[in-house]
Amino acid sequence: MDFYIQLAVVACLTGMTALLAHKSAAVFHDGIRPILPQLIEGNMNRREAGSIAFGLSIGFVASVGISFTLKTGLLNSWLLFLPTDILGVLALNGWLAFGLGAVWGILILTCLLPVNHLLTALPVDVLGSLGELSSPVVSAFALFPLVAIFYQFGWKNSVFAAVVVLMTRVLIVRFFPHLNPESIEIFVGMIMLLGIAITKDSRARAQQEHDDGGVSVFEERTSRIIKNLPYIAIVGGLIAAVASMKIFAGSEVSIFTLEKAYTAGLDPAQSQTLINQAALAEFMRGLGFVPMIATTALATGVYAVAGFTFVFAIGYLISNPLIAFLVGAVVISIEVLLLRSIGKWLGRYPSVRNASDNIRNAMNMLMEMALLIGSIFAAIKMAGYTGFTIAAAIYFLNESLGRPVQKMASPVVAVLITGIVLNILYYCGLFIPV
């Protein structure tokens, strides 16, 4: 019975996210958000917008989305919401969008276990090797506030912030080994980033008063988001409910911690500690996304399906799905209603607003680096340097072909293909697993 309840909730969630995309009310992929106003205004048809959405999303679905879910057994945002962005944009009407999205959710949840069993039964352990992705991803991601400072605030502020953040990690690892150093790194880095940005803008304002009257430009598009608030609230509640069922992780910063937390037989106290760490990491990640999501929402009139992503942490911490649904719906509604105030505040601190681009670029660069390193580890674990050689050849083949698979996704795709090749070689009698 529990499985059928999960199936129904996931189907409703993916159906609703596809409907939001169809209505151009909210999408998951940040890159799709700026093109939807052109669709609304008639400057682009659904087929054109859908092809762009497909091109932007498919690499992440095929690599990060699938590999993280197969490794951890947990659903994730890339796997659920990027396809529903595409389906919703392409759908000719709202009912079709909801139906296609619901079918996608059902397929993912019903096919996950058979595919997992298939991969674990192979002579070359592809699934176990993908576990090597986790540590580099989590550790690298924790550095995104620091890298954003590097790109925005000059070498003096960068050196100061680097010393503070890195010494924080050293002290946590040395004296508080029970704490998650990555979560603390993100927290300290975000405090440093916001502190430096606000200090810089406060000094600039002391010399020249800024006009805050430009927020009214966003009035019309903010009104569109508020008009769709009931749909957005339902989706926020459903995301929190699915997360509370222990079958979903919102992002790369929490998915591997939650995998450990949900391991069968783990002491309940240890499990709760890991869940709290994942929620804290998710919350700090959400803070980093607030400027970017708020500014793009104000500029385009298109919100994010998970809002500022605080609904992820709510779902982790609340074990009752119904209560999680209600709290998640309320929280994402408050976010939407505060959008104008957030936009006005960001207008007073342009450095904070501009930091959103640097945060996004930092996250992308760190994820590229971490997935490349993790993929190398995974290839070597599968077949020593034979695995590395095959994966490297596939990776550079993608580069030479003009990156048909996006750079961030290509190392993981290369490892998956390497696993397939190695298993074929095994059955041909040409390879023996190490």
C-alpha positions as CSV (number, residue, x, y, z in Angstrom):
1,M,0.0,0.0,0.0
2,D,2.8,2.4,0.9
3,F,4.3,2.0,-2.6
4,Y,1.0,2.9,-4.3
5,I,0.7,6.0,-2.1
6,Q,4.2,7.0,-3.1
7,L,3.3,6.3,-6.8
8,A,0.2,8.5,-6.6
9,V,2.1,11.3,-4.9
10,V,5.0,11.2,-7.3
11,A,2.6,11.1,-10.3
12,C,0.7,14.1,-9.0
13,L,4.0,15.9,-8.4
14,T,5.4,15.4,-11.9
15,G,2.0,16.0,-13.4
16,M,1.8,19.4,-11.6
17,T,5.4,20.4,-12.5
18,A,4.6,19.7,-16.2
19,L,1.4,21.8,-15.9
20,L,3.4,24.7,-14.4
21,A,5.9,24.5,-17.3
22,H,3.0,24.5,-19.8
23,K,1.5,27.6,-18.1
24,S,4.9,29.2,-18.1
25,A,4.4,29.7,-14.4
26,A,7.5,27.8,-13.1
27,V,10.2,25.5,-14.4
28,F,13.2,23.8,-12.8
29,H,16.0,24.6,-15.3
30,D,17.3,28.1,-14.8
31,G,18.2,28.3,-18.5
32,I,14.6,27.7,-19.7
33,R,13.2,30.5,-17.6
34,P,14.3,33.4,-19.8
35,I,12.9,31.9,-23.0
36,L,9.3,31.4,-21.6
37,P,8.4,35.1,-21.8
38,Q,9.0,34.9,-25.6
39,L,6.6,31.9,-25.7
40,I,4.0,33.8,-23.7
41,E,4.3,36.9,-25.9
42,G,4.0,34.8,-29.1
43,N,7.6,35.4,-30.3
44,M,8.3,31.7,-30.2
45,N,6.2,28.6,-30.7
46,R,6.0,25.5,-28.4
47,R,8.0,23.4,-30.8
48,E,10.9,25.9,-30.8
49,A,10.8,26.4,-27.0
50,G,10.6,22.6,-26.5
51,S,13.6,22.0,-28.6
52,I,15.6,24.5,-26.6
53,A,14.4,23.0,-23.3
54,F,15.4,19.5,-24.6
55,G,18.8,20.6,-25.6
56,L,19.5,22.4,-22.3
57,S,18.2,19.5,-20.1
58,I,18.8,16.1,-21.7
59,G,22.5,15.9,-20.8
60,F,21.7,16.4,-17.1
61,V,18.8,13.9,-17.2
62,A,21.0,11.2,-18.9
63,S,23.9,11.7,-16.6
64,V,23.5,13.4,-13.2
65,G,19.8,12.5,-12.9
66,I,20.0,8.8,-13.8
67,S,23.4,8.1,-12.3
68,F,22.6,9.7,-8.9
69,T,19.3,7.9,-8.7
70,L,20.8,4.5,-9.6
71,K,23.6,5.0,-7.2
72,T,21.5,6.1,-4.2
73,G,18.1,4.6,-4.9
74,L,16.6,8.1,-4.3
75,L,14.7,10.2,-6.8
76,N,16.2,13.6,-7.6
77,S,15.2,16.9,-9.1
78,W,17.1,16.5,-12.4
79,L,15.4,13.1,-13.1
80,L,11.9,14.3,-12.1
81,F,11.7,17.9,-13.1
82,L,13.9,18.5,-16.1
83,P,11.8,16.1,-18.3
84,T,8.6,17.6,-17.1
85,D,9.9,21.0,-18.1
86,I,10.3,19.6,-21.6
87,L,6.9,17.8,-21.6
88,G,5.1,20.8,-20.2
89,V,6.6,23.3,-22.7
90,L,5.8,21.0,-25.7
91,A,2.2,20.0,-24.5
92,L,-0.6,21.5,-26.5
93,N,-2.9,21.9,-23.5
94,G,-2.8,21.7,-19.7
95,W,-4.6,18.3,-19.4
96,L,-2.0,16.7,-21.8
97,A,0.8,18.4,-19.9
98,F,-0.4,17.0,-16.6
99,G,-1.0,13.5,-18.1
100,L,2.4,13.3,-19.7
101,G,4.1,14.5,-16.5
102,A,2.2,11.9,-14.4
103,V,3.2,9.1,-16.7
104,W,6.8,10.1,-16.4
105,G,6.7,10.0,-12.6
106,I,5.1,6.5,-12.7
107,L,7.7,5.2,-15.2
108,I,10.6,6.5,-13.1
109,L,9.3,5.0,-9.8
110,T,8.3,1.6,-11.3
111,C,11.5,1.1,-13.4
112,L,14.0,2.2,-10.7
113,L,14.2,-1.1,-8.8
114,P,14.4,-3.4,-11.9
115,V,17.2,-1.3,-13.5
116,N,19.0,-1.3,-10.1
117,H,18.8,-5.1,-9.9
118,L,20.0,-5.4,-13.5
119,L,23.1,-3.2,-12.9
120,T,24.0,-4.9,-9.6
121,A,23.8,-8.3,-11.3
122,L,26.4,-7.4,-14.0
123,P,29.9,-8.9,-13.6
124,V,31.5,-5.4,-13.8
125,D,30.0,-3.4,-10.9
126,V,28.9,-0.2,-12.7
127,L,26.5,0.9,-9.9
128,G,29.0,0.4,-7.0
129,S,31.6,2.3,-9.0
130,L,29.3,5.3,-9.4
131,G,29.5,5.7,-5.6
132,E,33.0,7.3,-6.3
133,L,31.1,10.4,-7.6
134,S,29.8,11.3,-4.2
135,S,32.8,12.5,-2.2
136,P,34.2,14.9,-4.8
137,V,30.8,16.3,-5.6
138,V,29.9,17.1,-1.9
139,S,33.4,18.5,-1.1
140,A,33.7,20.6,-4.2
141,F,30.1,22.0,-4.0
142,A,30.8,23.3,-0.5
143,L,33.3,25.8,-2.0
144,F,30.8,27.6,-4.2
145,P,30.5,30.8,-2.0
146,L,34.3,31.0,-1.8
147,V,34.7,30.7,-5.6
148,A,32.0,33.3,-6.1
149,I,34.0,35.7,-3.9
150,F,37.1,35.0,-6.0
151,Y,35.3,36.1,-9.2
152,Q,33.7,39.2,-7.8
153,F,35.6,40.9,-5.0
154,G,39.3,41.1,-5.8
155,W,42.3,39.3,-4.4
156,K,42.4,40.8,-1.0
157,N,38.8,39.9,-0.1
158,S,39.4,36.5,-1.7
159,V,42.5,35.7,0.3
160,F,40.8,36.7,3.5
161,A,37.7,34.7,2.8
162,A,39.8,31.7,1.7
163,V,41.7,31.7,5.0
164,V,38.5,31.9,7.1
165,V,36.7,29.2,5.1
166,L,39.6,26.8,4.9
167,M,40.6,27.2,8.5
168,T,37.0,26.6,9.5
169,R,37.1,23.3,7.7
170,V,40.5,22.3,9.3
171,L,39.1,23.2,12.8
172,I,35.9,21.3,12.3
173,V,37.7,18.2,11.0
174,R,40.2,18.3,13.8
175,F,38.1,19.1,16.9
176,F,34.4,18.4,15.9
177,P,34.6,15.2,13.7
178,H,30.9,14.5,14.4
179,L,29.9,17.6,12.4
180,N,29.6,17.8,8.6
181,P,32.4,20.1,7.5
182,E,30.8,20.8,4.1
183,S,27.6,22.2,5.7
184,I,29.7,24.5,7.9
185,E,31.8,25.6,4.9
186,I,28.8,26.6,3.0
187,F,27.4,28.5,5.9
188,V,30.6,30.4,6.6
189,G,31.2,31.0,2.9
190,M,27.7,32.5,2.5
191,I,28.2,34.7,5.5
192,M,31.5,36.0,4.0
193,L,30.0,36.5,0.6
194,L,27.0,38.5,1.9
195,G,29.1,40.4,4.4
196,I,31.6,41.5,1.7
197,A,28.8,42.4,-0.7
198,I,26.7,44.4,1.8
199,T,29.8,46.2,3.1
200,K,30.9,47.2,-0.4
201,D,27.4,48.5,-1.3
202,S,27.0,50.4,2.0
203,R,30.2,52.2,1.3
204,A,29.1,53.0,-2.2
205,R,25.8,54.3,-1.0
206,A,27.5,56.6,1.5
207,Q,29.2,58.3,-1.4
208,Q,26.3,58.4,-3.8
209,E,22.6,57.7,-2.9
210,H,20.9,55.1,-5.1
211,D,17.4,55.3,-6.5
212,D,15.3,52.3,-5.5
213,G,12.4,53.1,-7.7
214,G,13.2,50.7,-10.5
215,V,11.4,47.8,-8.9
216,S,8.1,48.8,-10.5
217,V,9.5,47.5,-13.8
218,F,9.0,44.0,-12.5
219,E,5.4,44.6,-11.3
220,E,3.6,43.0,-14.2
221,R,5.7,39.8,-14.3
222,T,5.6,39.4,-10.5
223,S,1.8,39.6,-10.8
224,R,1.9,36.6,-13.2
225,I,3.7,34.5,-10.6
226,I,1.2,35.5,-7.8
227,K,-1.7,34.7,-10.1
228,N,-0.3,31.1,-10.4
229,L,0.3,30.9,-6.6
230,P,-2.2,28.1,-6.0
231,Y,-0.5,25.8,-8.5
232,I,3.0,26.7,-7.1
233,A,1.8,26.1,-3.6
234,I,0.5,22.6,-4.4
235,V,3.8,21.7,-6.1
236,G,5.9,23.0,-3.1
237,G,3.7,20.9,-0.8
238,L,4.1,17.8,-3.0
239,I,7.9,18.2,-3.1
240,A,8.1,18.4,0.7
241,A,5.7,15.4,1.0
242,V,7.8,13.2,-1.4
243,A,11.0,14.2,0.4
244,S,9.4,13.3,3.7
245,M,8.7,9.8,2.3
246,K,12.4,9.2,2.2
247,I,12.4,8.5,-1.6
248,F,13.6,11.9,-2.8
249,A,16.7,14.1,-2.5
250,G,16.6,17.7,-3.8
251,S,20.2,18.2,-4.8
252,E,23.7,17.0,-5.0
253,V,24.6,18.5,-1.6
254,S,22.2,16.2,0.2
255,I,21.6,13.1,-1.8
256,F,24.6,11.1,-0.7
257,T,24.2,12.1,2.9
258,L,20.5,11.0,2.8
259,E,21.6,7.7,1.1
260,K,23.6,7.0,4.3
261,A,20.9,8.2,6.6
262,Y,18.3,5.9,5.0
263,T,20.5,2.8,5.1
264,A,18.7,-0.2,6.6
265,G,19.8,-1.1,10.1
266,L,21.4,2.3,10.8
267,D,21.0,3.5,14.4
268,P,18.0,6.0,14.5
269,A,20.1,8.6,16.3
270,Q,22.8,8.4,13.6
271,S,20.2,8.5,10.9
272,Q,18.6,11.6,12.3
273,T,22.0,13.3,12.7
274,L,22.7,12.7,9.0
275,I,19.2,13.9,8.0
276,N,19.8,17.1,10.0
277,Q,23.2,17.6,8.2
278,A,21.5,17.1,4.8
279,A,18.8,19.6,5.7
280,L,21.3,22.2,6.9
281,A,23.4,21.8,3.7
282,E,20.2,22.1,1.6
283,F,19.2,25.2,3.5
284,M,22.5,26.9,3.0
285,R,22.5,25.9,-0.7
286,G,19.0,27.5,-0.9
287,L,20.4,30.7,0.6
288,G,22.9,30.8,-2.2
289,F,20.2,30.5,-4.8
290,V,17.9,33.2,-3.4
291,P,19.4,36.1,-5.4
292,M,19.5,34.2,-8.6
293,I,16.0,32.8,-8.4
294,A,14.5,36.0,-7.1
295,T,16.1,38.2,-9.8
296,T,15.3,35.8,-12.7
297,A,11.7,35.4,-11.4
298,L,11.2,39.2,-11.2
299,A,12.7,39.7,-14.6
300,T,10.8,36.9,-16.4
301,G,7.6,36.3,-14.5
302,V,8.5,32.6,-14.3
303,Y,9.2,31.0,-10.8
304,A,11.2,27.9,-9.9
305,V,9.2,24.7,-9.3
306,A,10.9,24.3,-5.9
307,G,11.1,28.0,-5.1
308,F,14.2,28.9,-3.2
309,T,14.5,25.1,-2.5
310,F,13.8,25.4,1.2
311,V,11.0,22.9,0.7
312,F,13.6,20.2,0.3
313,A,14.9,20.7,3.8
314,I,11.4,20.9,5.2
315,G,10.6,17.5,3.7
316,Y,13.8,15.9,5.1
317,L,13.0,17.2,8.6
318,I,9.2,16.4,8.8
319,S,8.5,12.7,8.8
320,N,4.7,13.0,8.3
321,P,4.0,13.6,4.5
322,L,0.7,15.4,5.2
323,I,2.3,17.8,7.6
324,A,5.2,18.2,5.2
325,F,2.8,19.0,2.4
326,L,1.1,21.7,4.4
327,V,4.3,23.3,5.7
328,G,5.9,23.1,2.2
329,A,2.9,24.8,0.6
330,V,2.9,27.6,3.2
331,V,6.7,28.2,2.9
332,I,6.7,28.4,-0.9
333,S,3.7,30.7,-0.8
334,I,5.5,33.1,1.6
335,E,8.5,33.1,-0.8
336,V,6.2,34.2,-3.7
337,L,4.5,36.9,-1.6
338,L,7.9,38.2,-0.5
339,L,9.3,38.4,-4.0
340,R,8.7,42.1,-4.4
341,S,10.2,42.9,-1.1
342,I,13.2,40.7,-1.9
343,G,13.6,42.5,-5.3
344,K,13.5,45.9,-3.6
345,W,16.1,44.8,-1.0
346,L,18.3,43.4,-3.8
347,G,18.0,46.7,-5.6
348,R,19.6,48.4,-2.6
349,Y,22.5,45.9,-2.7
350,P,23.5,45.4,-6.4
351,S,26.6,43.4,-5.3
352,V,24.4,40.8,-3.7
353,R,22.2,40.7,-6.8
354,N,25.2,40.4,-9.1
355,A,26.6,37.6,-6.9
356,S,23.9,35.3,-8.2
357,D,25.6,35.0,-11.6
358,N,28.9,34.3,-9.9
359,I,27.3,31.8,-7.6
360,R,25.8,30.0,-10.5
361,N,29.0,30.0,-12.5
362,A,30.9,28.8,-9.4
363,M,28.5,25.9,-8.9
364,N,28.8,24.9,-12.5
365,M,32.6,25.0,-12.6
366,L,32.9,23.1,-9.3
367,M,30.3,20.5,-10.4
368,E,32.3,20.0,-13.7
369,M,35.5,19.6,-11.8
370,A,34.0,17.3,-9.2
371,L,32.1,15.0,-11.7
372,L,35.3,14.7,-13.8
373,I,37.4,13.7,-10.8
374,G,34.7,11.4,-9.5
375,S,34.2,9.8,-12.9
376,I,38.0,9.1,-13.1
377,F,37.8,7.4,-9.7
378,A,34.8,5.4,-10.8
379,A,36.4,4.3,-14.0
380,I,39.6,3.2,-12.2
381,K,37.5,1.3,-9.6
382,M,35.7,-0.6,-12.4
383,A,38.7,-1.8,-14.3
384,G,41.9,-0.1,-13.1
385,Y,43.6,2.0,-15.8
386,T,41.9,0.0,-18.5
387,G,38.7,1.6,-17.3
388,F,40.4,5.0,-17.1
389,T,41.7,4.6,-20.7
390,I,38.2,3.8,-22.1
391,A,36.5,6.6,-20.2
392,A,39.1,9.2,-21.2
393,A,38.8,8.2,-24.8
394,I,35.0,8.5,-24.7
395,Y,35.3,11.9,-22.9
396,F,37.6,13.4,-25.4
397,L,35.6,11.9,-28.3
398,N,32.7,14.0,-27.0
399,E,35.0,17.1,-26.9
400,S,36.1,16.5,-30.5
401,L,32.6,16.2,-31.7
402,G,31.6,19.6,-30.4
403,R,30.2,18.4,-27.1
404,P,26.9,16.7,-28.1
405,V,26.7,15.8,-24.4
406,Q,27.2,18.9,-22.2
407,K,30.6,19.3,-20.5
408,M,29.2,18.8,-17.0
409,A,27.4,15.6,-17.9
410,S,30.0,14.1,-20.3
411,P,32.3,12.5,-17.6
412,V,29.4,10.6,-16.0
413,V,28.1,9.5,-19.5
414,A,31.6,8.3,-20.3
415,V,31.7,6.2,-17.2
416,L,28.3,4.6,-17.9
417,I,29.4,3.8,-21.4
418,T,32.7,2.4,-20.1
419,G,30.7,0.1,-17.8
420,I,28.7,-1.2,-20.8
421,V,31.8,-1.7,-22.9
422,L,33.6,-3.6,-20.0
423,N,30.6,-5.9,-19.5
424,I,30.5,-6.6,-23.3
425,L,34.3,-7.4,-23.2
426,Y,33.7,-9.7,-20.2
427,Y,31.1,-11.7,-22.0
428,C,33.4,-11.9,-25.1
429,G,36.1,-13.3,-22.8
430,L,38.4,-10.3,-23.3
431,F,38.2,-8.8,-19.8
432,I,38.3,-10.1,-16.3
433,P,37.0,-7.8,-13.5
434,V,39.7,-6.5,-11.1
